C-alpha cells in the first residue's frame, strides 16, 4: 500500500472541499479530504505507485482549477 498527504495553507476563502468533493474512490486508490479555515489536507491511499501518481496528479489539477477560479 502506498500513501501520500498533501497539506495546503489556504490563502483565500475558497471552499476547496466543495470543489474537490467530486473526487471518488477508484479500484486502486481512494482519497479523503479534510478542510479547516486555514488548512486543506488531502490523504491518498493507493495499491501501487502508478495509481498513487495518477490520483495525486488528478487532485493537483483540480486544485489548480479551484485556485484559478477563486483568483478571478
PyMOL commands that set and color helices and strands:
alter all, ss='L'
color gray80, all
select helices_A, chain A and resi 16-20+49-70
alter helices_A, ss='H'
color red, helices_A
select strands_A, chain A and resi 2-9+29-35+39-46
alter strands_A, ss='S'
color yellow, strands_A
deselect
rebuild
show_as cartoon
